[in-house]
Amino acid sequence: MRIAMVSEHASPLADLGGVDCGGQNVYVRHVARQLARLGHRVDVFTRRERPWDPEVVPFDSGCRVVHVPAGPAAVLPKEALLPHMHAFGRHLLNHCARAQASGDAYNVIHANFFMSGLASLAASTRLNLPLVMTFHALGRVRRLHQGSADGFPDARFAIEETLVQRADRVIAECPQDQADLETLYRARPEQIDVVPCGFDAGEFAPIDHAQARRRLGVPADAFVVLQLGRMVARKGVDNVIEAIGELPADARKRVRLYVVGGNTVVPDVAATPELGRLQAIAERAGVHAQTTFVGKRGRADLRTWYSACDVFVSTPWYEPFGITPVEAMACGRAVIGADVGGIRSTVRHERTGFLVPPKDPQALAARLLQLIQQPELCRELGQAGLVRARMLYTWLGVAGQLERAYLKAIDSHARAVGRMTDAAPSANAAALAGLAA
């Protein structure tokens, strides 16, 4: 297949760890690569953020990034991109039309995030291309959890509703995602494929615990808690810091919390405002001395950080999937995760780690204390997580499941076209396709 993968704000070439550079970037990069290794050709369409970026950039055998001019060639928050999807959709339509005219047509469009779906509607509708949607986050769920902090307009809800109805297949990343699609967006169960995110087995695997600590300068005798990810409020880093403060004094003395992430290698409050808030919380909780803000680290360093810790903790109050717990499991680490979203399905409670309520530092502290007092249990949970990750969450396995979803989309689209050759799209779908074009 020739696959048009659309990811309007999350380029597979971007450096990770910034406010809008995270799980979707990782997803698109690895899915594209693994699909190419299965024999397909993948073009990833993403918005041009720098004026000197060439239009087409190969980034792996069989994979290219196509930079789309849509709005200023500058980094913009994703909440500011919706007005530019008109230009994005027009460029995508023209690119796909040229490919079709040359006899090298795309077989399927896989849109990632609702704005990518909006931008894909014109090409899908006018060129008769099957559309597969992965939302990565749903507007109604996000609004429920973030309230006034959600920077997207209410128009997002109607766009998502239309995309659910128009898409040939919808990819849910976990059972909770599927339930939300069905209950909040009236998605048909038979239309949905549940396909998780994954990890690269060549990138994440256990390395010697002591060696990892020596490499990073982590105390050999400390009980090390790792938090790794984007420095945004919903990730719940404050919950982890406060939980350390809830530990009994003798246990707290043994603990070292390392927080990896941010917009700069050297932690900088000006560049990462959330960092200042977290530092203040550490001071108030009396754990400033036990907490190290590491700063941004490259992908090549993450395996060492995972392997150096005793337990990886991720307690966001909203998380559509959450790739970092899977990466930690792939490095043989026990995981304590919030009982939300995808983490609820990746972490097996009391088998590969623990699930705790979000925003509940006392509950998290109780589980941390249990692992401090039972180091053998901590190791057993980590080994069980490693087995689970390798069985269920490799990117190659994810790509294989997506391949099957694409084939189903192509088949169902062909049958639908056969039944409705002369039918016009709904007024709502036509209006949105016109907006995207």
Secondary structure, 3 states (H helix, E strand, C coil): CEEEEECCCCCCCCCCCCCCCCHHHHHHHHHHHHHHHCCCEEEEEEECCCCCCCCEEEEECCEEEEEECCCCCCCCCHHHCHHHHHHHHHHHHHHHHHHHHCCCCCCEEEEECHHHHHHHHHHHHHHCCCEEEECCCCHHHHHHHHHHHCCCCCHHHHHHHHHHHHCCEEEECCHHHHHHHHHHHCCCHHHEEECCCCECCCCCCCCCHHHHHHHHCCCCCCEEEEEECCCCHHHCHHHHHHHHHHCCHHHHHHEEEEEECCCCCCCCCCCCHHHHHHHHHHHHCCCCCCEEEEECCCHHHHHHHHHHCCEEEECCCCCCCCCHHHHHHHCCCEEEEECCCCHHHHCCECCCEEEECCCCHHHHHHHHHHHHHCHHHHHHHHHHHHHHHHHHCEHHHHHHHHHHHHHHHHHHHHHHHHHCCCCCCCHHHHHHHHHHC
